[in-house]
Amino acid sequence: MAYKNSHIFLPLVQKARKEKCLDKLLAGRGEWFVVQTDMFGDFPDRPTDVDGIYIFGIFKLYELGDTAIAQETEDAIVAICDQPYDDDAYLAGHAFYYYLCKLRAEYAPFRMNIKRIEDAIKNCIIRDKEKMLNTHKWVYTFSNTNGPWDLYNFMQMQNNIFLPLGANLFGDSVFERTKTPELLRILKKRNKEENLTVVLRDGSVVSGEIDEIYDDYDYIGSKEHPTYKVIERCDFVVSEVLRQGKDEVSCCDILDLSRPALAKKISDENGQVIWKMSFFKLLYWRIIIVIVGIIAKRL
């Protein structure tokens, strides 16, 4: 991402610290709001540019030797939860999420107390539930959906992006785990760095390695408690395309091998087949794909 205004963040963070306003900066309150600006343009309807504040301000200060900024940042996110607005939990969560993403990508130069921040946001959600149920600030939905229209239920839905990062903002969450496919049970036992050859449904043949097998979370609603379906995913990074099929596949593409009917056969480094889709399963998924294609054309 190319920033046009990366130079503004370091002095901005320094000013916010001096004026004891780091929490307002991370929340984007009043004069501390920073419009998100990148190669695609400006986004004034989004929360403040936390990404830029971290990368070019907070992380830069830490790397320059000012290690106190780590604790001050943690304290600032917790302090957002004590502000007197109806969107405190959402904006604290926004700042928290961007940090968790940087931490997972091993880009964050320091580690904050994840549990402390998570608990502060949870308590803020409980405290401000009625306020959040009566505001639609920051809420966006697709035109063909029936909501959610309030910030509280929107945060329940968005909690599914925190869960894979190791945080849960709703303590009463319910998880419904789907059955692990046979393919993933086999791949979990293999060496992660092993080079595998995969024959795809469209006829492509690719080689590469498993990058990660992880839990993905899909928000499926809330009656008494927010409920999430847990689905295991498998990211396979293509290192070489041995044969191109009907669909275009390129080097460095990431394929989800847990997706039904994506792979037909997988072989190890010695050419030995370690998994193969049965004829009946392959026929079943081909029928499903044809039916979905027909329905899509009619729509």
Secondary structure as GFF3:
##gff-version 3
##sequence-region A 1 299
A	DSSP	three_ten_helix	6	8	.	.	.	ID=ss1
A	DSSP	alpha_helix	9	18	.	.	.	ID=ss2
A	DSSP	alpha_helix	22	27	.	.	.	ID=ss3
A	DSSP	three_ten_helix	30	32	.	.	.	ID=ss4
A	DSSP	beta_strand	36	38	.	.	.	ID=ss5
A	DSSP	beta_strand	41	43	.	.	.	ID=ss6
A	DSSP	alpha_helix	50	52	.	.	.	ID=ss7
A	DSSP	pi_helix	53	58	.	.	.	ID=ss8
A	DSSP	alpha_helix	59	63	.	.	.	ID=ss9
A	DSSP	alpha_helix	68	80	.	.	.	ID=ss10
A	DSSP	alpha_helix	88	104	.	.	.	ID=ss11
A	DSSP	alpha_helix	114	127	.	.	.	ID=ss12
A	DSSP	alpha_helix	129	133	.	.	.	ID=ss13
A	DSSP	alpha_helix	151	162	.	.	.	ID=ss14
A	DSSP	three_ten_helix	163	165	.	.	.	ID=ss15
A	DSSP	beta_strand	174	177	.	.	.	ID=ss16
A	DSSP	alpha_helix	182	188	.	.	.	ID=ss17
A	DSSP	beta_strand	196	200	.	.	.	ID=ss18
A	DSSP	beta_strand	205	222	.	.	.	ID=ss19
A	DSSP	beta_strand	226	243	.	.	.	ID=ss20
A	DSSP	beta_strand	254	256	.	.	.	ID=ss21
A	DSSP	beta_strand	263	267	.	.	.	ID=ss22
A	DSSP	beta_strand	273	276	.	.	.	ID=ss23
A	DSSP	alpha_helix	279	298	.	.	.	ID=ss24
###
